[in-house]
Amino acid sequence: MKHLSLVEKYKQWREIADHFEPELLATVYKKYTTLFQGAAVPITWMPNKETIADSNMYRAMQTLHLESYKDFFDWAEKNRAAFWEIAVKTLGIKFKEPYANVLDSSKNLEDPVWFEGAKINIVDSCFLAPKDKTAIVEGSEETPETRKISYGELEEKTNAFAAGLLKKGLASGDRVVFYAPFSIEATIAFLSCIKAGIIPVSVADSFSSEELVKRAGLTQAKLVIAGDGYFYGGKWLNGYAKVKESPIPAIVIRRNAKTELREGDLLFETVLSSASPSSQSYCSDPQGISAILFSSGTTKEPKVIPWTHITPIKAASDGYFHLNIKETDIVTWTTGMGWMMAPWLIYASFINKATMALFVGAATGTPFGKFVEDEQISILGTIPSVVKAWKVNEFHKKFNWKVKLYSSTGEPSNAEDYFYLMALSRFQAPIIEYCGGTEIGGGYITGSVLQPASPGTFTTPALGLNFYLLKDQKPVEANRPGEVYIVPPSVGLTQTLLNKNHHDEYYAGTPKGPHDELLRRHGDTFEKIQEEGFIFYKSGGRSDDAMNLGGIKVSAVEIEEIINADESVLESAAVSMPGEGGGPERLLLFIVPRKDIPDEIGFKKALQQLITEKLNPLFRVSDIRFLEKLPRTASNKVMRRELRKGLISE
């Protein structure tokens, strides 16, 4: 029997996929896995000539007279400044004063100067679409009716709310916490703050009141913009109740007319109508702070990460080149206001003049599936745990989605679940895996519509930067895992942290690259797979003590500090592991008890309750293991990697 190449196998798979019937999904998956048996990376989608010719990437390649994606990537890698200038001009980024030089890294590669001499407010680049074009469409669990706002209305209300904040007494440089669902009002408030030079601070509204106060303190926030509540999974979540437990004054986005405000707090509408709209925006240096977000490292205090006025260019560029966002697209991501993908989505949608779709509520249920179908969402970003719920809820039997491209980030993907995701669009849409971080402003590894797609795999470093996979300070061979080290400089990469030493976090002790390059530590591991001329990457999770639970990064130490407060716990170690067959991370706790634990089920419930109340209800304890002592280094540090190894060997 003739040996079939991957491309030949794909052609046979395409014949099966073209006759796909939703009720035969299990049979289709069996045929797919049988066909590609023995292949390290089965291919599920490949671009045709029309897809390539119609892509944003191909247009850019034509202007540079480049024939292949590899040529384009190599050119961008060797010409960083030229690539970012093309990105800025293609996206139509508005500068209040022009730059004299795109990049000066001659003095310090860790802290280069981007767009030297320029003045900018990134919000000015968010309103370049026609005024009557729909900017946002919002759905919710609460009602089947959608809400819409045009670009013209969005700009007018942004100008009005910005003026209202200044009239209230806030000034440029002040910080305001966002603790609300991702909605039209939250988007207006977010853009308004930046327009006025006020700095929004993103905090997930699933965090406890204690964590809200902690993060407000870390950023010296003067105010919180909060939602009074919303339906999520059929339950009313009252975020404002947690705000009332804090001493921070609030502006409240009210969805329930019966919500009574705390004395001194104001309604969103009151601030919106309190001053005449002004089109004037705050003028900033490109490196000026536009927003503040959080990301956990290996210590109990989260990293306080500033986004500058040029960080959003990275988000918009990735959206344009890698996710192929066009003006005609309706784009969504299953995210919350406290996660970096909310501002990412705002900028990737608006700067690319697309329509942003928001859903207030759980993205796992039927109302969201109907929203995607009814609004004809064309680009859908999500996280693996949400896809698993779609599979359980049999979305393939309920909806006829017209999605042309999926994307995924936040957690490692499970190949079988992501085969299912592609089935939701009859295998006509690729999945562009997207991995990066808050400190990158987007992705460092992803895919493109010019390359084949396979569930749970990546195909390229993001344009405008590069990385190496190293083990023992040396590049790993193909089909071997290695730790990610990014090669700077790039637009989007942080150059400072507000509560930690940036050099110590990302550069101290890092090796040099194979060509003596400066390398930047990131903390992820990947495996590079080469097969029949194709290159793919598979995620190996985190290499440090940070974990990603429910799409939110958290440090092991943050969890352990809360667990150790239980009187039955002498000490603990928190680790995460991918689910069976890959996919979202599971939280496991290693406990050294002070005494015998007669009721292990009740003990697990008690620890879960602690995490829910003190940290975040989205962090679910998968399992508990009891030890007589924790493995430690000579300097007494907990060896969580050894604990993970023990789990892997089971």
C-alpha positions as CSV (number, residue, x, y, z in Angstrom):
1,M,0.0,0.0,0.0
2,K,1.4,3.4,-1.0
3,H,2.5,5.6,1.9
4,L,0.3,8.7,2.0
5,S,1.8,12.1,2.7
6,L,0.2,14.5,5.2
7,V,-1.2,16.5,2.3
8,E,-2.6,13.4,0.6
9,K,-4.2,12.3,3.9
10,Y,-5.6,15.8,4.3
11,K,-7.2,15.6,0.8
12,Q,-8.9,12.3,1.9
13,W,-10.0,13.9,5.2
14,R,-11.4,16.9,3.2
15,E,-13.8,14.5,1.3
16,I,-15.0,13.2,4.7
17,A,-15.4,16.7,6.2
18,D,-17.3,18.0,3.2
19,H,-20.1,15.5,3.9
20,F,-20.1,16.1,7.6
21,E,-23.4,15.6,9.4
22,P,-23.6,16.9,13.0
23,E,-25.2,13.7,14.4
24,L,-22.3,11.7,13.0
25,L,-19.6,13.6,14.9
26,A,-18.2,10.6,16.8
27,T,-17.9,8.6,13.6
28,V,-16.2,11.5,11.8
29,Y,-13.7,11.9,14.6
30,K,-12.9,8.1,14.4
31,K,-12.4,8.3,10.7
32,Y,-10.1,11.3,11.1
33,T,-7.9,9.7,13.8
34,T,-7.7,6.5,11.8
35,L,-6.7,8.3,8.6
36,F,-3.9,10.2,10.3
37,Q,-2.8,7.3,12.5
38,G,1.0,7.6,13.1
39,A,1.1,11.3,12.2
40,A,2.6,13.5,14.9
41,V,0.4,16.4,13.9
42,P,-2.8,15.5,11.9
43,I,-3.9,18.4,9.7
44,T,-7.6,19.4,9.9
45,W,-7.6,22.5,7.7
46,M,-5.4,24.0,4.9
47,P,-5.8,27.3,3.1
48,N,-6.9,27.3,-0.5
49,K,-5.8,29.8,-3.1
50,E,-8.8,32.1,-2.5
51,T,-8.2,32.2,1.3
52,I,-4.5,33.1,0.7
53,A,-5.2,35.8,-1.9
54,D,-7.9,37.4,0.3
55,S,-5.8,37.5,3.5
56,N,-4.3,40.6,5.1
57,M,-0.9,38.9,5.3
58,Y,-0.8,38.2,1.6
59,R,-1.6,41.9,0.8
60,A,1.4,42.9,3.0
61,M,3.6,40.3,1.3
62,Q,2.7,41.6,-2.1
63,T,3.9,45.1,-1.3
64,L,7.2,43.6,-0.2
65,H,7.4,41.3,-3.2
66,L,7.6,38.2,-0.9
67,E,6.3,34.8,-2.1
68,S,5.8,32.8,1.1
69,Y,4.9,33.2,4.7
70,K,8.4,32.0,5.7
71,D,9.9,34.8,3.6
72,F,7.5,37.3,5.3
73,F,8.4,36.1,8.8
74,D,12.1,36.1,8.1
75,W,11.9,39.6,6.7
76,A,10.0,40.8,9.7
77,E,12.5,39.1,12.1
78,K,15.5,40.8,10.4
79,N,13.8,44.2,10.0
80,R,11.9,44.8,13.3
81,A,11.6,48.5,12.9
82,A,10.5,48.3,9.3
83,F,7.8,45.7,10.2
84,W,6.4,47.8,13.0
85,E,6.3,50.8,10.7
86,I,4.3,48.8,8.2
87,A,2.0,47.7,10.9
88,V,1.4,51.3,12.1
89,K,0.8,52.6,8.6
90,T,-1.4,49.7,7.6
91,L,-3.5,50.1,10.8
92,G,-3.7,53.8,10.4
93,I,-2.5,54.6,13.9
94,K,-3.0,58.3,14.6
95,F,-0.1,60.3,16.2
96,K,-0.7,63.7,17.6
97,E,2.9,64.5,16.7
98,P,4.9,62.4,14.2
99,Y,7.8,60.2,15.2
100,A,11.3,60.9,14.1
101,N,12.5,57.3,14.4
102,V,10.6,54.0,14.8
103,L,13.1,52.2,17.0
104,D,16.3,53.1,18.9
105,S,17.7,50.1,20.7
106,S,21.3,51.2,20.5
107,K,21.6,52.0,24.2
108,N,19.6,49.3,25.8
109,L,17.8,46.4,24.2
110,E,15.8,45.8,27.5
111,D,14.5,49.4,27.3
112,P,14.4,50.5,23.7
113,V,12.8,53.8,22.5
114,W,9.8,53.3,20.2
115,F,8.4,56.0,18.0
116,E,10.9,58.6,19.3
117,G,9.6,62.1,19.4
118,A,5.9,61.2,18.9
119,K,2.9,62.2,20.9
120,I,-0.2,59.9,20.9
121,N,-3.4,58.9,22.6
122,I,-4.2,55.4,21.4
123,V,-8.0,56.0,21.8
124,D,-7.8,58.4,18.8
125,S,-7.1,55.3,16.6
126,C,-10.3,53.6,17.8
127,F,-12.8,55.8,15.9
128,L,-11.6,55.7,12.3
129,A,-14.5,53.6,11.0
130,P,-17.6,55.2,9.4
131,K,-19.7,56.9,12.1
132,D,-22.8,54.9,11.2
133,K,-21.1,51.5,11.3
134,T,-22.0,49.2,14.3
135,A,-19.1,49.3,16.8
136,I,-20.6,47.0,19.4
137,V,-23.3,44.4,19.5
138,E,-24.1,43.1,23.0
139,G,-26.1,40.0,24.0
140,S,-26.9,38.7,27.4
141,E,-28.5,35.9,29.4
142,E,-31.0,38.3,30.7
143,T,-32.9,38.9,27.4
144,P,-32.8,37.6,23.9
145,E,-32.8,41.2,22.6
146,T,-29.4,42.6,21.6
147,R,-28.1,46.1,22.1
148,K,-26.1,48.0,19.5
149,I,-24.1,51.1,19.3
150,S,-22.5,52.8,16.3
151,Y,-18.9,54.2,16.1
152,G,-20.3,57.7,16.1
153,E,-22.4,57.1,19.2
154,L,-19.5,55.3,20.9
155,E,-17.2,58.2,20.3
156,E,-19.8,60.8,21.5
157,K,-20.4,58.9,24.7
158,T,-16.7,58.3,25.2
159,N,-16.1,62.1,24.9
160,A,-19.0,62.8,27.4
161,F,-18.0,60.3,30.0
162,A,-14.3,61.5,29.8
163,A,-15.5,65.0,30.5
164,G,-17.7,63.7,33.3
165,L,-14.8,62.0,35.0
166,L,-12.7,65.2,34.8
167,K,-15.6,67.2,36.2
168,K,-15.9,64.8,39.1
169,G,-12.4,65.8,40.1
170,L,-10.2,63.1,38.6
171,A,-7.1,64.1,36.7
172,S,-4.6,62.6,34.3
173,G,-2.5,60.0,36.0
174,D,-5.2,59.0,38.5
175,R,-6.1,55.3,38.6
176,V,-9.6,53.8,38.4
177,V,-10.3,50.1,39.0
178,F,-12.7,48.3,36.6
179,Y,-14.7,45.6,38.4
180,A,-17.6,45.0,36.1
181,P,-18.8,42.7,33.3
182,F,-17.6,43.4,29.8
183,S,-20.4,45.5,28.4
184,I,-21.1,48.5,26.2
185,E,-20.9,50.8,29.3
186,A,-17.7,49.3,30.5
187,T,-16.2,49.8,27.1
188,I,-17.2,53.4,27.0
189,A,-15.8,54.0,30.5
190,F,-12.5,52.2,29.6
191,L,-12.0,54.3,26.5
192,S,-13.1,57.5,28.3
193,C,-10.5,57.0,31.0
194,I,-7.6,56.6,28.5
195,K,-8.9,59.6,26.5
196,A,-8.8,61.8,29.6
197,G,-5.3,60.4,30.7
198,I,-6.9,58.5,33.6
199,I,-5.5,55.0,33.9
200,P,-8.0,52.1,34.0
201,V,-7.0,49.1,36.3
202,S,-8.4,45.8,35.2
203,V,-9.6,43.4,38.0
204,A,-11.7,40.3,37.4
205,D,-15.1,40.8,39.0
206,S,-14.9,37.2,40.1
207,F,-12.2,38.1,42.6
208,S,-13.2,38.5,46.3
209,S,-13.6,41.9,48.0
210,E,-10.2,41.3,49.7
211,E,-8.5,40.9,46.4
212,L,-10.2,43.9,45.0
213,V,-8.9,46.0,47.9
214,K,-5.4,44.5,47.5
215,R,-5.3,45.4,43.8
216,A,-6.7,48.9,44.3
217,G,-4.0,49.4,47.0
218,L,-1.2,48.2,44.7
219,T,-2.2,50.8,42.1
220,Q,-3.3,53.6,44.4
221,A,-6.7,53.6,42.7
222,K,-9.1,56.4,43.7
223,L,-12.3,55.0,42.4
224,V,-13.9,51.7,41.2
225,I,-16.2,51.4,38.2
226,A,-18.4,48.5,39.1
227,G,-21.4,46.6,37.8
228,D,-24.3,46.1,40.2
229,G,-24.7,42.5,38.9
230,Y,-25.7,40.3,36.0
231,F,-27.0,36.8,35.2
232,Y,-24.3,34.2,34.8
233,G,-25.2,30.6,34.3
234,G,-28.8,31.4,35.4
235,K,-27.7,33.0,38.7
236,W,-27.6,36.7,39.5
237,L,-24.0,37.7,40.5
238,N,-23.9,40.8,42.7
239,G,-20.5,42.3,42.2
240,Y,-21.6,45.6,43.8
241,A,-22.2,43.8,47.1
242,K,-18.4,43.0,47.2
243,V,-17.6,46.7,46.3
244,K,-19.7,47.8,49.2
245,E,-17.4,45.8,51.6
246,S,-14.5,48.0,50.4
247,P,-13.8,51.6,51.3
248,I,-13.4,52.6,47.6
249,P,-16.0,55.0,46.1
250,A,-17.8,53.7,43.0
251,I,-19.4,54.6,39.8
252,V,-22.1,51.9,39.2
253,I,-23.2,50.5,35.9
254,R,-26.7,49.4,36.9
255,R,-28.5,46.6,35.2
256,N,-31.1,46.1,38.0
257,A,-33.3,49.1,38.5
258,K,-33.9,48.1,42.2
259,T,-30.2,48.4,43.1
260,E,-29.7,51.0,45.8
261,L,-26.5,52.9,45.8
262,R,-24.2,53.3,48.8
263,E,-24.0,56.9,50.0
264,G,-21.5,58.8,47.8
265,D,-21.6,56.4,44.9
266,L,-22.8,57.6,41.5
267,L,-24.6,55.9,38.5
268,F,-22.8,55.6,35.2
269,E,-25.6,57.7,33.6
270,T,-25.1,60.5,36.0
271,V,-21.4,60.9,35.1
272,L,-22.2,60.5,31.4
273,S,-24.6,63.4,31.4
274,S,-22.8,65.7,33.9
275,A,-20.6,67.5,31.4
276,S,-20.5,68.6,27.7
277,P,-18.6,66.1,25.5
278,S,-15.2,67.2,24.5
279,S,-13.2,65.8,21.5
280,Q,-9.9,66.8,23.1
281,S,-7.8,63.9,24.3
282,Y,-4.9,63.6,26.6
283,C,-1.5,63.9,24.8
284,S,1.0,61.2,25.8
285,D,4.5,60.1,25.1
286,P,4.3,56.6,23.4
287,Q,5.8,55.0,26.5
288,G,3.2,56.7,28.8
289,I,0.9,54.4,30.8
290,S,-2.5,53.9,29.2
291,A,-3.8,51.0,31.4
292,I,-2.8,48.7,34.2
293,L,-3.3,44.9,34.4
294,F,-2.2,42.1,36.6
295,S,-0.4,38.9,36.0
296,S,0.9,36.4,38.6
297,G,4.5,35.4,38.9
298,T,5.9,33.1,41.6
299,T,5.2,35.3,44.5
300,K,2.0,36.0,46.4
301,E,1.8,39.6,45.2
302,P,0.6,39.8,41.5
303,K,2.8,41.6,39.0
304,V,1.4,45.1,38.3
305,I,1.8,45.5,34.6
306,P,1.5,48.8,32.7
307,W,0.3,49.0,29.1
308,T,1.6,52.0,27.3
309,H,-0.1,53.9,24.5
310,I,1.7,51.7,21.9
311,T,1.0,48.3,23.6
312,P,-2.5,48.2,21.8
313,I,-0.6,48.4,18.5
314,K,0.6,44.9,19.2
315,A,-3.0,43.6,19.9
316,A,-4.3,45.3,16.7
317,S,-1.3,44.0,14.6
318,D,-1.8,40.4,15.8
319,G,-5.5,40.8,15.1
320,Y,-4.8,42.1,11.6
321,F,-2.1,39.7,10.5
322,H,-2.7,36.5,12.4
323,L,-6.5,36.5,13.0
324,N,-7.1,38.2,9.6
325,I,-9.6,40.7,11.1
326,K,-11.3,42.8,8.4
327,E,-13.7,45.7,8.5
328,T,-16.6,43.4,7.6
329,D,-16.0,41.1,10.5
330,I,-17.9,40.7,13.8
331,V,-15.4,39.6,16.4
332,T,-15.9,38.3,19.9
333,W,-13.9,36.6,22.6
334,T,-15.3,34.7,25.6
335,T,-13.6,36.9,28.1
336,G,-14.2,39.2,31.1
337,M,-13.2,42.8,31.7
338,G,-10.5,41.7,34.2
339,W,-8.6,39.6,31.7
340,M,-6.1,41.1,29.1
341,M,-8.3,39.7,26.3
342,A,-10.9,42.4,27.0
343,P,-8.6,45.4,26.1
344,W,-7.0,43.2,23.5
345,L,-10.5,42.7,21.9
346,I,-11.3,46.4,22.1
347,Y,-8.2,47.4,20.2
348,A,-8.1,44.5,17.8
349,S,-11.7,45.2,16.8
350,F,-11.8,49.0,16.8
351,I,-8.4,49.8,15.3
352,N,-9.2,47.3,12.5
353,K,-12.6,49.0,12.1
354,A,-14.5,45.7,12.8
355,T,-17.6,45.2,15.0
356,M,-17.0,43.9,18.5
357,A,-19.5,41.4,19.9
358,L,-20.0,41.1,23.7
359,F,-22.0,38.7,25.7
360,V,-22.9,39.4,29.3
361,G,-23.3,36.1,31.0
362,A,-21.9,32.6,30.7
363,A,-20.5,31.7,27.3
364,T,-21.1,28.0,28.0
365,G,-24.9,28.0,27.6
366,T,-27.5,28.0,24.9
367,P,-28.1,31.8,25.0
368,F,-24.5,32.4,23.9
369,G,-24.7,29.8,21.2
370,K,-27.8,31.5,19.8
371,F,-26.1,34.9,20.1
372,V,-23.2,33.6,17.9
373,E,-25.7,32.2,15.3
374,D,-28.1,35.2,15.2
375,E,-25.4,37.9,15.0
376,Q,-23.4,35.9,12.5
377,I,-20.2,36.3,14.4
378,S,-17.3,35.6,12.0
379,I,-14.3,35.5,14.3
380,L,-14.7,33.8,17.7
381,G,-12.0,33.6,20.3
382,T,-12.4,31.4,23.4
383,I,-10.7,29.2,26.0
384,P,-10.6,25.4,26.1
385,S,-12.8,25.0,29.2
386,V,-15.6,26.8,27.4
387,V,-15.3,24.6,24.3
388,K,-15.5,21.5,26.6
389,A,-18.9,22.9,27.9
390,W,-20.1,23.4,24.3
391,K,-19.4,19.8,23.6
392,V,-21.2,18.6,26.8
393,N,-24.2,20.8,25.8
394,E,-24.2,19.4,22.2
395,F,-23.9,22.8,20.4
396,H,-23.5,20.9,17.2
397,K,-27.1,19.8,17.3
398,K,-28.5,23.2,18.2
399,F,-26.7,25.8,16.1
400,N,-25.5,26.6,12.6
401,W,-22.6,29.0,13.1
402,K,-21.1,31.0,10.3
403,V,-17.7,31.5,12.0
404,K,-14.9,31.8,9.5
405,L,-12.0,31.7,12.0
406,Y,-11.7,30.5,15.6
407,S,-8.9,31.5,18.0
408,S,-8.0,30.2,21.5
409,T,-5.8,31.3,24.3
410,G,-5.5,31.1,28.1
411,E,-5.1,27.4,28.6
412,P,-3.6,24.4,26.8
413,S,-6.0,22.9,24.2
414,N,-7.3,19.4,24.1
415,A,-7.1,18.0,20.5
416,E,-10.3,16.1,20.6
417,D,-12.3,19.1,22.0
418,Y,-10.8,21.4,19.4
419,F,-11.7,18.9,16.6
420,Y,-15.2,19.4,18.0
421,L,-14.8,23.2,17.8
422,M,-13.9,23.0,14.1
423,A,-17.0,20.8,13.6
424,L,-19.2,23.6,14.8
425,S,-18.4,25.4,11.5
426,R,-18.4,22.2,9.4
427,F,-14.6,22.2,9.3
428,Q,-14.6,25.3,7.1
429,A,-12.9,27.5,9.8
430,P,-9.3,27.1,11.1
431,I,-8.4,27.5,14.8
432,I,-5.6,30.0,15.3
433,E,-4.0,29.1,18.6
434,Y,-2.7,32.2,20.4
435,C,-0.4,32.3,23.4
436,G,1.2,35.3,24.9
437,G,0.7,37.3,28.0
438,T,-0.3,40.5,29.7
439,E,3.3,41.5,29.6
440,I,3.4,41.1,25.8
441,G,0.2,42.9,24.8
442,G,-0.7,39.9,22.6
443,G,0.9,36.7,21.5
444,Y,4.4,35.5,20.9
445,I,3.3,32.2,19.3
446,T,0.2,31.6,17.2
447,G,-0.9,30.6,13.6
448,S,-2.1,32.2,10.4
449,V,-4.5,31.6,7.6
450,L,-1.5,31.0,5.3
451,Q,-0.6,27.8,7.2
452,P,-2.3,24.5,7.9
453,A,-4.2,24.1,11.2
454,S,-4.3,21.1,13.5
455,P,-6.3,21.1,16.8
456,G,-4.2,22.2,19.8
457,T,-1.1,23.2,17.8
458,F,0.7,26.4,16.8
459,T,2.5,27.1,13.6
460,T,4.6,30.3,14.0
461,P,6.1,32.8,16.3
462,A,4.1,36.1,16.1
463,L,5.2,38.6,13.5
464,G,7.5,41.3,14.9
465,L,9.4,39.1,17.3
466,N,10.9,35.6,17.7
467,F,11.8,33.1,20.4
468,Y,14.1,30.1,21.1
469,L,13.2,26.9,22.9
470,L,16.1,26.1,25.3
471,K,17.0,23.4,27.8
472,D,20.1,23.6,29.9
473,Q,20.7,27.0,28.1
474,K,21.0,25.3,24.7
475,P,18.5,25.1,21.8
476,V,16.4,21.9,21.9
477,E,16.3,19.6,19.0
478,A,13.0,19.0,17.1
479,N,10.5,16.9,19.0
480,R,12.0,17.8,22.4
481,P,10.4,20.2,24.9
482,G,12.1,23.5,25.8
483,E,11.5,26.6,27.7
484,V,10.5,29.8,25.8
485,Y,12.9,32.7,25.7
486,I,11.7,35.7,23.6
487,V,14.1,37.6,21.5
488,P,13.5,41.4,22.0
489,P,12.8,44.1,21.0
490,S,9.1,44.2,20.0
491,V,6.2,46.5,20.3
492,G,4.1,45.2,23.2
493,L,6.8,43.8,25.4
494,T,6.8,45.5,28.8
495,Q,9.8,47.6,29.7
496,T,8.8,48.2,33.4
497,L,6.7,46.8,36.2
498,L,5.1,49.0,38.8
499,N,5.8,46.8,41.9
500,K,8.8,44.6,40.9
501,N,12.2,44.9,39.3
502,H,11.6,44.3,35.6
503,H,15.2,43.2,34.9
504,D,15.0,40.6,37.7
505,E,11.7,39.2,36.5
506,Y,12.6,38.8,32.8
507,Y,16.3,39.1,32.1
508,A,18.4,38.3,35.2
509,G,20.3,35.1,34.7
510,T,19.0,34.4,31.2
511,P,21.4,32.8,28.8
512,K,22.5,34.4,25.5
513,G,20.8,33.2,22.3
514,P,22.7,31.0,19.7
515,H,23.8,34.2,17.9
516,D,24.6,36.0,21.1
517,E,21.1,37.6,21.3
518,L,19.7,39.1,24.5
519,L,16.9,36.8,25.6
520,R,13.8,37.5,27.7
521,R,12.4,34.8,30.1
522,H,8.7,34.1,29.7
523,G,7.9,30.9,31.7
524,D,6.2,28.7,29.1
525,T,7.4,25.4,27.7
526,F,6.8,24.2,24.1
527,E,7.8,21.4,21.9
528,K,8.7,22.0,18.2
529,I,7.5,19.2,15.9
530,Q,8.7,18.9,12.3
531,E,6.9,16.5,10.0
532,E,7.1,16.3,6.2
533,G,8.2,19.9,5.8
534,F,5.7,21.3,8.2
535,I,6.6,22.9,11.5
536,F,4.2,22.8,14.5
537,Y,4.5,23.7,18.2
538,K,2.7,22.0,21.1
539,S,2.3,23.6,24.5
540,G,3.9,22.0,27.6
541,G,2.4,24.5,30.1
542,R,4.2,26.7,32.6
543,S,7.8,26.2,33.6
544,D,7.5,28.4,36.7
545,D,5.1,28.3,39.7
546,A,2.4,30.3,38.0
547,M,-0.7,28.5,36.8
548,N,-3.6,29.3,34.5
549,L,-7.0,28.4,36.0
550,G,-10.2,29.2,34.2
551,G,-8.3,31.6,31.9
552,I,-6.9,33.6,34.8
553,K,-3.2,33.5,35.8
554,V,-2.5,33.0,39.5
555,S,0.6,32.1,41.5
556,A,0.9,29.0,43.5
557,V,1.9,31.1,46.5
558,E,-1.3,33.1,46.4
559,I,-3.3,29.9,46.7
560,E,-1.0,28.4,49.3
561,E,-1.3,31.5,51.5
562,I,-5.1,31.0,51.7
563,I,-4.9,27.2,52.2
564,N,-2.4,27.5,55.0
565,A,-4.9,29.7,56.9
566,D,-6.9,26.5,57.6
567,E,-6.1,25.3,61.1
568,S,-5.8,21.7,59.9
569,V,-3.0,22.6,57.4
570,L,0.6,22.7,58.5
571,E,1.8,23.6,55.0
572,S,0.7,23.2,51.4
573,A,1.8,23.2,47.8
574,A,-0.4,24.1,44.8
575,V,0.4,22.8,41.4
576,S,-1.5,22.6,38.1
577,M,-1.6,19.8,35.6
578,P,-3.3,19.6,32.1
579,G,-6.5,17.6,31.9
580,E,-6.6,14.1,30.7
581,G,-5.6,14.1,27.1
582,G,-4.4,17.8,27.4
583,G,-6.6,20.8,27.8
584,P,-7.4,23.2,30.7
585,E,-5.2,23.1,33.8
586,R,-6.5,21.3,36.9
587,L,-5.6,22.5,40.4
588,L,-4.1,19.9,42.8
589,L,-3.2,20.6,46.4
590,F,-0.5,18.8,48.3
591,I,-1.2,19.1,52.0
592,V,0.9,18.4,55.1
593,P,-1.8,18.1,57.8
594,R,-1.4,19.1,61.4
595,K,-3.5,16.2,62.5
596,D,-5.4,13.3,60.9
597,I,-8.2,14.3,58.5
598,P,-11.1,11.8,59.1
599,D,-13.4,13.4,56.5
600,E,-11.4,14.0,53.4
601,I,-14.4,14.9,51.3
602,G,-15.5,17.5,53.8
603,F,-11.9,18.8,54.1
604,K,-11.7,19.3,50.3
605,K,-15.0,21.2,50.4
606,A,-13.7,23.4,53.2
607,L,-10.6,24.3,51.3
608,Q,-12.6,25.0,48.1
609,Q,-14.8,27.3,50.2
610,L,-11.7,29.2,51.4
611,I,-10.5,29.7,47.8
612,T,-13.9,30.7,46.6
613,E,-14.4,33.3,49.4
614,K,-10.8,34.7,49.7
615,L,-9.6,34.5,46.1
616,N,-11.8,33.4,43.2
617,P,-14.7,30.9,42.8
618,L,-13.4,30.1,39.3
619,F,-10.4,28.3,40.9
620,R,-11.7,24.8,41.4
621,V,-9.8,22.1,43.5
622,S,-9.5,19.0,41.4
623,D,-7.8,16.8,43.9
624,I,-5.9,16.7,47.2
625,R,-2.9,14.6,48.1
626,F,-1.6,14.2,51.7
627,L,2.2,14.1,52.4
628,E,4.3,13.9,55.5
629,K,6.5,16.7,54.2
630,L,7.0,18.7,51.1
631,P,10.1,18.3,48.9
632,R,12.4,21.3,49.3
633,T,15.7,22.6,47.9
634,A,18.8,23.2,50.1
635,S,17.6,26.8,50.4
636,N,14.2,25.6,51.6
637,K,12.2,26.4,48.5
638,V,9.3,24.0,47.7
639,M,10.1,21.9,44.7
640,R,6.8,22.0,42.9
641,R,8.4,20.6,39.7
642,E,9.1,17.4,41.6
643,L,5.5,17.2,42.7
644,R,4.4,17.6,39.1
645,K,6.8,14.9,38.0
646,G,5.3,12.5,40.5
647,L,1.8,13.2,39.1
648,I,3.0,12.6,35.5
649,S,4.6,9.2,36.5
650,E,1.4,8.0,38.1
